[in-house]
Amino acid sequence: MSATRVFVARLAGCSVFDPAGDKVGKARDVVVVYRRTRSPRVVGLIVEVPGRRRVFLSIGRVTSIGSGQIITTGLINLRRFEQRGGEVRVIAELLGRKVALRDGSGDATIEDVAIEEAAPGEWEVGDLFLRRRPRTASPFSKGTTTFSPWDQVRENTASGEAQSAEHLVASYSDLLPADLASTLLDLPEGRRLEVAEELPDDRLADALEEMPEQEQVDLISQLGDERAAHVLDQMEPDDAADLIAQLTTERGEALLELMEPEEADDVRFLLAYGPDTAGGLMTTEPIIVSADATVAEGLALIRRHELAPALGAALCVTLPPYEPPTGRFLGMVHFQRMLRYPPHERLGTLLDTSLEPVKPDTSAAEVSRRLASYDLVQLPVVDEQHRLVGVVTIDDVLDYLLPDDWRSTNEDPEPGSADLLKTDTASIPTRSQTGRRTPHGPRTSSTT
């Protein structure tokens, strides 16, 4: 059953289904256009479909909204969503906006927006859920909340004052790093910086690691030195080194000076190697254990939530010390082999001694051949003294082998491929047929 009133923040992440009950994607935002004498009209939803592509779904193709799901009919255009002039994204651009109540009762911040069905297939903005400015300076006072119709408020953001991104960041809390990166890149540039400023250091670091190099540089260049250094501290050393290598020498050195000494040392160590070598691709933070460690201890280490899957695929066994450069490298223990032995078994007895490590100056092409030939997800890197200095993981090799713009090439279909995702055989009206025509023509098509 379709609801007649829905709060947009609750729609974020809701599953979108076709009439057959198959999942099409997830709702990520609502698109509205302003009107002069009435509240904004809803023109559609932004839906994330498999492949992290964000597409536009016309509101005329939504048959039901309610119970945490959205039902659609007709065809969904799989071309990447591009915001047009006059269109506003509710979650990305309205939440956190400051307004003044026209009755003179004070200022408030938009925390949520209700959309209401005015007629079948026609939705518009209804009440705003607002939080009034606290009357006291106490840090424990968050102010009172209230509802207000759209026409009873006016925008009240002072010139040069940034829009609050707190509630937008909260709506992104469930996104995986790659999805968060894609979401940030979809935002207008100014709003992207506001959200980046609000994100915790570790979350922004995760997103940066998933962005193309140029976008990484553009975003980090807009952050203050201290904030940028804190974010770099949270990144994997190899990713931080790749990013710093793209900055000017002066900025890069300034950030290294502000980073934690231990993290900065790892990054400097990696910067000494060429980008097309094992040393330039490796990470200096593999899991390293002694030969006396047990299977139970090894499994506990790879269970850590923050550990990347590729790094958890195997343990590196060395002599002390156990920080790169370690003592002599003894071998690796693959996690599948650990599963075959009792918890008390010593890891030193389970070594894969057939795996030949590479040197830091080994070419990236040779590293890729080794990984492919032996079906590995990581490869140890040792120095001339056979001390472990790091491991190259399959994800870093893929980053190197794929074209620089690989993160964006999956956004648009290949030439000649189908642009439309068919969710029903019935012909559904396009924007022009439903009165939603724009100067650029209809966004969707009613034929395959």
N, C-alpha and C positions, 0 to 999 in steps of 0.2 A: 504494500500500500504506500502510495506516495504521500510524503508530508507536505503541508502547505507552507511551512516555515522551518527553515534550517539555518543553523549558525555555521558560517563558513569555516571557522577554525576546526570544527568537528568533522568537516568533510575531508580535510587533509589526510591522505593515507587510506581513505575508504576505497574498497575494491569496486571496479566498474565491470559489469557483466553484460553479455549480449543476451538476446531473448532465449537462447538455448541453455543459458546458465553457465556458459564458458567465460572465464575471466579474461577481460581485455587488457586491464591495466589498473593503475591506481590514480585517484584524483589528487592533484597537487595544488590547484588554485582555481579561483573563479575570476572570469574576465567580465568587466562591466564597462559601460560607456555612460558618461554624464549626459543629463538632459537639463535644459534651461529651467523648466518650471516644475519638473517632477524628479523623484529620486532616481538614481542611476538604474539603467536597465541591464540585466544580465544577458550577455550574448553567448556565453559558453563556458566550458571548463577546460583547464589544462590537464591532460591525462598523460601519465608516464606509462609507456608500453614497453614490452621486452626490448632490451638493447639500450635502455636508459634514454630512449628518444621521447621527447615531450611534444605532444601533438594537441591540436585544437579539436574539441568536441562541441559542436553547436548545441545550445540549450534546446533547440527544437528537436533534437534527436534523443533527448533524455525523456524517458517515459515514467521513471519512478526514482525518487530520492527518499530514502528512509531506512531505518533499521541497520545503519552502518554500511549500506551498499547503494550503488547507483545502477539502474538498469537502462540500457540504451538500445536503440533499434536503428537499422539502416547501415550506412557505411561510415567508417572513420578514416579520414585522410591521414596517411602516415607521414606526410611531409612535416619537417620540424616546425614547431610553433614559432612564429615571428610576430612580435607585438606590433600593432599598427597605431598610427597616430590617433589619439582620442581614447584608446583602450587603456584601462587601468586594472592591474592585478590586485585583488583584494588582500590576500595574505602578504604578498611581497611589498605592496605599496600603501595600503590603507592602515593595516594594523600598526599601532604605535604612533599614528599621526595625532598631533595635538589640535584640539578644537576648542572653541569658546561657545558656551551655551547662549543662545539668543535671548533667553529670559534674564540674562545678566547675573546668573547664579555662580558664574566662575568658569574656570578652564577645566579641561578633562583630556584624557587620552583614550583613543579607540582601542579596546581590547578584543572586540569581536564584532562581526557584522552579520545581521540576519538577512537572509534573502527569502522572499515570499512569492508564492505563485499567484499572480494577479488574474491570470486566465490560463486555460490549458496551453502548455508550452510557452507561456510568457512569465518570466520571473523578473523581479526588481528588488532593489535594496529596501529593506524595511527598517526596523529599529537598529540603533547602534548600542552596543554594550560598552559603557564608558566607566572610567575610573577618575573620580574627581581628584584634584590636587590636594594633598594633605594640608590640613589647617595648621599643623604644628611642624617643627623642624625635627621631631623625634625620628630616629631611623627605624623605629618599630611601627610607625604610622604609614600605612599604604594608601590612605584615603578611602572614601566611600565609593560604592558603585551605583550606577543608575542606568536606566534605559532612556533613550531619546530618539524620536523620529529624525530622519535625515534632514528634513527641512528646518529643524530647530537648532542646528549647529552650523558653525562656520569655521573654516580652517584658521588656525591661530599659531602657525609656526613662524617664529621671528626669522628675519633674513640672516642667513649664515648659520642657523641653528640646526643641528643634525636631528633627523627624525629618529625616535626610539626604535630599536630593532629587537627589543627584549622578547616580545611575543612572537615575532617571526622566527627568532632563533629557537624558541621553545617548540615551535611546530616542526622544526628540522631535527629534533632530538633523536628520532628513530631512523634517520637516514644513514645508510652505509657511506663510508668515505667517498667512494666513486660517485654515488648519487648526490651527496652533499656538494661535491665539486661541480657536478653538472648543474645543480640548482643555482649555485652561486654565479656561475658563468651565464646563466639565463637572466639574471637580474640586471637592471640598468646599472651603469658603472657607479654612479653615486650611491645607489642603494646597496650595491655589492660591498663597498667600503664600509658603510654603516653596519652591515651584518658581520663583516669580518672583524670589526672593532669589538663587537659584542660577543663573538664566539670565544669559548675558552681556548687557551693556547693549544692544547692537545687536539681539539677538534679542527681548528684552523690548520694545524700541521698536517693532519690526516687528509684534509681537502687539498692542500697545496701539493701533496705528494701525487695526487691523481690528476692534476691539471697539466696542460701543455706548458712547455718551458716559457713561452712568451707571456702567457697569462700569469704564471708564477711570478715572473719578474715584475710585471705591471702591478700586481697586488702587493708584493713585498716592498716595492719602491714607494708605495703610498703610506706604509706604516712607519711610525717613528722607530728610531734605531733600537731603543730598549725593547719595545714590543716585538719588533722583528727578530731580535736576538732570542727572546724567550720562545718564540714560535720555532725558530731553527733548533733550539735545544730539544724540542719535542719531536723533531723529525728524525727519521732514520739517517745515520751519518752519510750514507752514500747519496741519498736524496738531497740532504742539506748541502753536500759538496757540489752536486750538480747545479743546484740553484745558485750558490755563491759564485760558482765559476761563470755564470751568466751576468753577474753584476760588475760594475766598475771595480778596479783594483782597490780604490780608496774606500768605497762603500763596503766591499767584501771584508777588508781588513778591519774596518771599524766594527762590523758586526761580530767578527771572530773575537775581537778584544772584549766585547760585551757578553759573549756566550760563557757558559760554565766551562772552566778550564779543561775538564776531562772531555766534554763534548767537542770543544774547539780543537783539541789535540787530534781527535779522531778525524775531524773534517780536514784539518791541515795535512794529515797523513795521506788521506785519499786524494787531495788536490795535487799531490806530487806525481800522480800517475796519469797517463793519457786516457782520455775518455773511451778509447777503443781497445783497452787492455783489460785483463782480469783485475788488475789493481784499481782501475777506474770504475769497474762495474761492481766490485765486491762491497759487502757490508762488513763492518768490523765488530758486529754484535751477534755472532752465532751462539748457540748453546754449547758451552765447553764444560766438560766434566773430567774427573780423574778416572783411571782404570779401576779403582776400587769402588766407585759409585755403583749402586744396585739398579736393577730394572725398575723397582718401585720408585726410586729417586728420579730416574730418567723420565718415567712417565709423568711424574708430578711436574717436572719442568716443562714438558711440552703441552701440559693441560692449561697453562696460563692463558687467560682470555686475551691479553694484549699481544700475544705472540702471533706473528704472521704465519700462515699455514706452511709456506715454503721453508721457513726456518725451523718449524716443528717437525719436519719430515725426517730429520736425522740429528744425532748428537755428535759433536767432535770430542774425541778423547785425546788428551795430551798429558805430558808431564808438567809439573808446576813451573812457572806461574800459570794461572788459568785466565789471564787477560791478554789479548793480542798486543805484541807478539808473545806467544806462549812459550812454554818449554817445548821439547820435541813433539811433533805431531805423530800420534800413534795410529790413528785410523778413525773411521766413522761407524756409528751404530744406527741402522735404520729403524724407525719406530715399529715397522711391521715385524721385524725380527724380535724386538723386545716383547711383543705381544705373545710370542711363542714360548717364552721362558718364564719360570717362576719369579715372583717378586724379589727373592733374595739373590738371584743370579748376578754376578759381577759383570759390569759392562765390558771390562777388559777381555773377557772370554768370548765376546760376541762381535769383535771388530771385523769390518769388511776391509781386509788388507789388500784386496784386488783393485781397489779404487786408487788410481794414481792422481795425486794432487797436481795443480798447475802452479807456475810461478807468476808473480804480479805482472811481469811484462809479456805474458802469453796473450796472443791476439784474441779479440772478442770472437772472431770467426772460429778459432780453434776451440774456445770455450763452448760455443754453441754446438760444434760438432761432438764434443765430448758428452755434453748433456743429452743430445739426441741419440747418440750411439748407445749409451748405457742406460737410457730411460731414467735419468736423474732429475731431481728438482733443485739440487744444490751441489756445488763442487768446491772442495777446499782449496785454499790458496796458501802456499807456504813460501818462506824466503829461502835464501841460500843455505841457512843453517837448519832447514827443515822445521822451522817454527811456524805455527799457524798464525797468519795475519788477518784472515777473513775467509768468507765464503761468497761465491757468486750464486745467486738464486735465479731460478728460471724466469721470474717476473722481470728482473732487471735485464736479462738477456733479451726478452721479448720487447721491452721498452727500447732497447738499442736497435733491434732488427726491424721493428715496425717503422713506417714513415713518421716524421715529426708530428704530423697532424692526425695520427691514428685515432686520437680520442674524439675528434670531431667528424671523421669520415663515416662513422656509423650512424650519423644523425639523419642523412638523406639516403633514399633508396638509390641503388645503382641504376644507371641509364637503362631504360627498357624494362625495369622491374615494376611490379605492381605498386602503385602509390597508395592504394586503398585497402584497408582491412575490412573484409566483408563480414558483417554481423547479422545480416538479414537479406533476403532476396527481394524484399519490397523496395521500391524506389522512394527515397525520402527527399523532401524539398531541400533545395540549397538555400544559402542565405538570401540570394536574390528573390527566391520564391516565397520566403517567409518575411520579407520586409527588412532583412538584415544586410542589405547590400552596402558595400563600401566602395570608395573611389577605385580601389584596386581589384574589384571584382569579387566573386564568391570565393570563400576560403575552402569550401568543400565541393565535391562533385556527387551527383546522384547516379552516376553510371560507372561501371568497371571497365 
